[in-house]
């Protein structure tokens, strides 16, 4: 079996099962465990799956327990994210004071925002640079920089937020359920999300349908605290909620 064919079968198995062990892959593909481990290294580096101890898991599953880097997230549900962000960009009014959360979905939103006099505040250094390059008014919070998400967290960020009041805001979420609410893996980033959301009038969580029905480690808001704008294979039970807005591709 050629390496390319083996890689494709590994990715398919991980996608179908969610998590697969090295022995399971070796048996299914009739090859050695050392070969499988090398394959997983290459596929992880190519952001097609996430290598974990003893096997591999999907990027969606890994994203519930740790923040994937922006590079790892690129290409993941991009078509759905773009449809979500096109809807979100249309919500921005000329005089809005907008909060923008860090993340790969809000990153797509940056290029779709209208060229108005609206002001923006973000906890993402990379978001701020791109907004400024577009000539938009932007303020970046202070605080400790997280390398994975390029988000600013900690007392400096929270102190800056305590003085601000937003008319509109957009956030990402790693998991969304009615029971656990809006969840994310990291406590410090969850606190920045919570405080910024509490200080915003019109609140929107931008999340493709893969986040629905999943729970990450830390709740930063109740399910009903924001309107969830989503796209993709939305589970039927979520379509009945008044705060879930499904957009089409």
Secondary structure, DSSP 8 states (H G I E B T S, - for coil): --HHHHHHHHHHHHHHHSEEEHHHHHHHHTS-HHHHHHHHHHHHHTTSSEEETTEEE-HHHHHHHS---HHHHTTSSHHHHHHHHHHHHTT--TT-EEEE--SHHHHHHHTTS-SSS-EEEESBHHHHHHHHHTT-EEEE--SEEETTTTEEESHHHHHHHTT--EEEEEE--SEEETTTEEEES-HHHHHHHHHHHHTEEEEEEE--GGGBT---SEEEE-GGGSEEEE-SS--GGGGG-TTEEE---
